Amino acid sequence: MPIGPVQLIVVGFEHPDFRGEILDELEKLRESDTINVIDALAVYKDAEGDIEIAHLSNLTEEEAIELGSKVAELIGLEIEGENGAGAGAETAGGEEPADAWDVIEEIPNDTAAALFLIEHTWIIPLRDAVARAGGFRLADGFISPLDLAEIGLVSRDEAEQMNKLARRAQATRA
């Protein structure tokens, strides 16, 4: 079975109020074959930088420990009691590359983050058609809300609001 492009999305929360809404939306996307949630974690970072981790899934704690966390493996995070946790922390040479993304470091102290490892299943047919035509991915990226406003896809007010949220997240990291 082919696997679609996989993305790690990290969303920050100053004062998390998790009521299941995010998981409900992820489930709707899964049911519509838009994405597949491979793994999801919540990371709470206290004022001193100590972290607490919780699985965001309907697995029991025992099942989650048995399966391990793919997000934790990917970012090199050790979770006590999990099999294989941290396997993704090292490269073949035993050192992290200079441009490695330190996801945990990016989470500001006294906040929380939800980390979603998702597979974009919606794009598999398009990706395969491009490959059959001899094409390949050159680049991809998200477009700034301000650029979207410039070309008329969102209003200036919507772009400013989205940009304000992004700036606030960046300011808490500085």
N, C-alpha and C positions, 0 to 999 in steps of 0.2 A: 504494500500500500504506500503510495507516495506521501511524503510529508510536505506541507506548505512552508513558506517562510515563517521563521519563529522570531518573536520579538519579546524583549523584556521591557515591561512598562512599570515605571516606579512613580507612584502618586503620593504626594506628601499631605499631611494633615496637621494643622496646629492644635486643634482640639477635636480629636476623632470622636465621632458619634455614630459608630457602626450599628446599624439596625437591620442589616441584611439587604439593603437596597442595591448595593454594588454587586453582590453575589447574584441577586435576582436578575439584574441586567446582563451579567455574564452568562447566566443560564439561558436567557432569551436568545443571545447571540449564538450560543452553542446549538440550541434547538433549531435555529434557522440555517445551520451549517455555514455561518459566517466565520466563526472562530472555534478553536478547540482550546480550552484552558488546560494546559499541561500541568501547571502547579501554581499555587498562590500562597504568599506568606504575608503576615502583618508583622512589622518590626516596630517596637516601641523603644525609643531612645530617651533615657531620663536626662536630667540637667547635667549630670556628670559624664554622660556618654555611654553609660552601661545600657545594654540592650536586652529586650525580652522578645521572644519570637512566638508567634501563634500561626498554625496552619489555617488557611482560609479555604476550607472544603467541607464536604459532608462526611469525610472519613472519620472514623473513631481515632482517638489518640494512638491506640495500639496499631491500627492500620497505617496511620501516617508515619509512625516510627518504623514499622516494617518496610514500607515502600521507600522511605527517605524522601528528601526534598530535592527536586531537580533544580529549583531556584538556588537553594543553599549550595548544591554541588557546583553550579555554574559560577556563582560569585565567590566561592571559596569560604563559605560560612560553615563553621562546625556547629551542629545541633546535637546536644547531648543525647546519647542513646540511639541515634539514627545510624543505620548501616550505610556506609559509603559516603557520608557527609564529608564535604571538603575535597572530594576527588577532583573537582575542577579548579582547585586553587593553584595548581602548579602546571607549568608548561613542560614540554618534554625535557628541557634542560634543568628543571627544578626551580626556576625563577620566574616571577611574574614579568610579563613584558612591560617596558617603560610606559606604554600608553594604556595599561590596564585600567578598566573602569572600576574604581573602588566605590561600589554602590552604598555600602554602609557608611563610609566617610561622608558621602553626599547628604545623608539624612541629618538635618540640624538637630542639635541637642534639644531635649524637651519637646519633641514632636513624634509623630508616628508616620509610617509609610506602608503602603500596600504594594507588594511586588507581584506582578502577574506575568507568568511565562505563557504566552499564547501562540498558537499556530494559526496563521491566516489561511484557513481552508478555502475561503472564497476565491483565492487567486490561483489555486492549483490548475484549473483548466486553462486559464489565460497564460500562466507561466509555461505550461506544457506546449501550448500552441506556439508561443514565441520560440521555444527551443526547437520545435519541429520545423519552424521557418528559418532556423539558423541564427536566431537572435540570442542575446545574453544581456544580463543586467549590467549597466554601466554605473548607475548611481541611483540613490533614492534619498528622500528626506522629507521632513515636514515643513510646510510653508508657514511663515509668520502670519499671525492674524492681521497685522498692519498691511502686509502685502495683499492679503485677500480683500481687504477693504479697498485698496488702490485699484483692484480690477473688478470691484463691484460684487463680489461673492458674499460678503457680509457688510453690515452697516458699520460706519465709523465707530458708533457707540459700542456695538458688539465687539469690534476689534479692540477697542480701548479696554473694555472689561476683561477680555481674554488676556491681553497683554499685561494688565494690572496684576492679574493672578500670577502670571509667569514671573513678573518682576518681583512680586512679594516673595515667591518661592526662592528666587535667586538671592534676594537680600538676606533671607534667613540663613543662607549657606555661607555668606561672606563673613 
